[in-house]
Amino acid sequence: MSYARVVTSSSGQRVEMPDDMRLAADRVDVRRRGDAVILTPVQPARERIDVEAVRRILQQIPDDAFDAIEDARRQDRGRAP
């Protein structure tokens, strides 16, 4: 069992986690279950996708860029397994 030190200051409390209990997160979700306090790492929010940037990139792909792939698929469908 590991123990952690609780430090109280004017702005609240903090827990100094032992090395083997450190979290790979900058934020945690804090919940209480009876006398237990449960810390769950919060995953960072995904960045919003810039739809306009994606549209501009897709517009740069030539119209016939995927023709060779489609031709190969058609040929494969014509072959017996």
FENGIUR-V53552 format. One line per field, one symbol per residue. burial: 1 if it has 9 or more other ideal C-beta (glycine too) atoms within 8 Angstrom, else 0. Layout:
# FENGIUR-V53552
burial = ???
This chain:
# FENGIUR-V53552
burial = 000100000000000001000000000100000000000010000000000001000000000000000000000000000
